[in-house]
Amino acid sequence: MDAPTPSLAASAAATADAPLPNYTHRQILRVITGILLCILLAAIDQTVVVPAVPAIATDLHGFNHLSWIVSAYLLTSTAATPIYGRLSDSYGRRALLLPGIVIFVIASVLCGLSQTLWQLIAFRALQGLGGGGLMAMAQAAIADVVAPRERGKYQAYMAGTWGVASVAGPILGGWMTDDFSWRWIFWINVPIGIAAFMLSNRALKLLVVRRVPARIDYAGAALLTAFVTAVLLVMSWGGSEYAWTSPTMLASIVVGVVLLGLLGWRETLAPDPLVPPRLFANQVFSIGVLIAALAAAAMFGGTFLLPLYFQLLHGADASASGTLIVPFLASNVVGAYVSGQLARRLGRAKLIVLGGLVMAAFGFTLLGLLGPHAAPLHTILAMLVVGFGLGIVMPSTLVTVQNAADRRDVGVATGTLLFLRAMGAALGSTLVGALLAGRFAAGLAAHGFTGRVDLGAMRQGGSALAIDPAVRAAAEAALVNGFQLSFMVCAGLALLAFFAGLAMRDLPLQSNAAR
């Protein structure tokens, strides 16, 4: 009698549970150096475009919808991230990363060739489809070859790459826009993308691919994209295009909630869900992604506030404000490196995460207590504390989530965390921007000024010199109050993450990648 044929599910489970090789230090370095350019490409694209926005608006005659240059990329990259993660668990990281690089590079060329704002927005959306895979696949590939406990040995490479992108992006974008053309901020991606493709193609051949059969959850992907679109529209329109209590805004919020409910319902029914509900049944995973989202909201809120703080209250120009926030960015990189070293020594990450959140909350509180005439040294020290604390938290939460996930789910777990972290970042920057603008307007109204003072006017000449002297003192007082409130809200977000972390189980970090 013949032996029974194994079922598809049993075969898939056996394939997923097959042992993985233990990679040597030399092989790990080969993989990491092969994907560093992908990390650089994805990271620098988030900052290089910001200084070029005014020039793009002038050239393409489109001031009214400039936010969509950023939002279109954010929409597609955020929605695509968990999709890349899910598919890469079945077909391998290399099979998803290389097409992502190709799409990103082609879209970059098209962005540089755009003749209208709407063409640029469309091509930025296409660029996001490719960009969504760069970071997700890079982080998942690292998880494939480096054990969670040992990841600190290699954290300097990733932290250094992020640091270069964070500092160089705005400087490079401003320089190319002023001396050449804003189009070069997109065309510069071509040589970097080609080099990233070649290095990644060679390096990721080392990874073992477990051919696990999978069905693509197209309905889940469509609902996820629609939900992200609704969220971004609410964030883009609220308080600017429409009042928060307007019928349009209320309807958009209701649509977003309904789409979220439909997405959750779909994922519980799908045979191969895009975001498996079993992930959220894992207490460490659920709390880990919540902490990551809250920390990202605080971090990007601070990143949004600090340049404005120096420009509006201290009279710095755009380039000077970029230089002044270098301590914040540099300490973030140092914190990321230190977190990896601590994880390797301690073998656990919970205390590391909690310590970083306490530091971040304390630093934001210091910033919130600073007045307009605070000594520069006090501001720098507060920024160093915030940057270092958040630098500890961000990579530690990623390691915690990857460590808690089953081996078959590392890709989708990574993609889900990056997705929720991006949503938190967008919500954080939008929240503090709305608080700052709202408190500014309310402060002026409380002093009897009913006219409209644009925050942009406050930047000209520094400290409200370009507006009517009669409202100068009221404007400055309102701004100080707005910054204090916004920094305190960032501190509150860090504290919320801290209290969530207290409930998280402290799992030991795995000592090998082939777990």
Phi, psi and omega in degrees: 000132182289150176291144179296146178282129181294146179289165178299318181296317180295320178297318179296318180296319179295319179296317181295329184268002179297143184294144176259154180288155170268118186277145177283166178301319180295318179294320179297316178299324179296317179294313184296313179295333178289335183251359179299323179294329176294317178297316179298317181298315181289320184289316185289333180293338180284340185242334188292333185281338188300311181294341184272351186302314178299320179294322177296318180298318180293316185290321185259004175054053181213082180276338191282338186233030183297329183300336182284348172297321177275317186294324181297317177295315181299320181302303186286323181291321180294316180291328184280337186304307179293334177294314176302314181299317181294313182291326182291335175294337181261323188246358177099151182293318183297321182294337179261326183291315185297313174298326178299318178296317180299312179300316182299315183291315179299316179296326178298318177299314181296323177301316180293337180266357185301139179251345177227161180297320183290330172296315180298317179298317180296317181287331174294324176296318177296320178299322178296326178299323176281318183296332179300333181272340186297305183288319181298315181289325178296313181292322178292322178296320177298319179295332180290329188249342183240127178295148180308318182291331184267000186294338179297332179298334185246006184294332182299325180296311181291317180297320179295321179295316177298320180296317178299315182294318183295319183277318186282332185305301180298322180294314180295318180297317179294318181296312181294322179295318182286318188264341181233266178198152177300338181296333181290340178293339175266321182291335178296341178291339186295304180295324178294319180296319179296315178296319178297320179299312183295314181292318181293320179302318181285316187290318187281357172294342179288336185286137176281129180260122177263106184285081179267122180301139181212147173255138180279128180274080183296321180296319177297319179297319180294317179294322178297315179297317179295320179296314179298320178300314180298318180297316181294323177296318178299316182291325181284322185273326188301123177080353179240294178287320182223151173292149183298333181265007180289156179303322180298314182292317180297320178295320179296319179295317179298317179300318179299317179296318179297317179296322177297317177298317178296322178297315178298319179295317181297318184291336177283340183259334186295137179293331179224075191295150177297314176240095185301127178301336181298335177300317184280351171285344177276114186299321181293319179297311184300312180290325180298316180288329175295315178299317181299318181294316180293319179294321178294322177298316178294317183295312182286334171298315177295320179297325177289319187283320190298314177299320178294323179302314181287327182285314188277328183257340183238005173072018179284149174275181187297315182292322179293321179294326176296322177291323184292336180269005178302320177304321178297314182289319182293318179293332175297318178295317179298318178299320179297320179293315181297321180299321178295319179294320179294319179299322180293321182285318186275330182078007178216160186239347187300310182296328178295313180298313181298318178298318178296321180293322177298315179298317181297315179297319179295316180296317178295324177297318176300316178297322180292336181270349181288137175268179183293342182250024179296146178296141180305324181298320180296318179296317181297317179298318179296318178296321179298318180295314180298310183298317180295316181298313179291328176297327176290320188287315190300307179290330181293322178293323178297314178297320180299315181292315179296324179293326183280335184284150172296155182303323181291344186249011184300317181296311182289328176295317177297314180297320180294317178297314180297324177297310182291329176294320177294321177296318177298319179298316180294318179294321181295312180294323178292319181298310183290328176296318179293320179296317181296312181294319181294316180292327177298311180294318181294322179295320177294318180297324180294337178264014175085007179265120183253357179283180182254125176243115181285136177301331178297325178294331180294337183282335185286117181079351178078144173050047170067022182292338185273358182251175182304124181303337182294334182249008183299310182297318179296321180296316180295318179297319180295321179294316178302315179297320180294318178293319179299315179297316184294318178295323178294325176295320176299320176298320178296322177297318178295322178292321176301317178297322179298312181293326174295320181294333178300329182274353184280135176294145184261084182285140173293143179284136180298145183262001175213151182285331184272054185280000000 
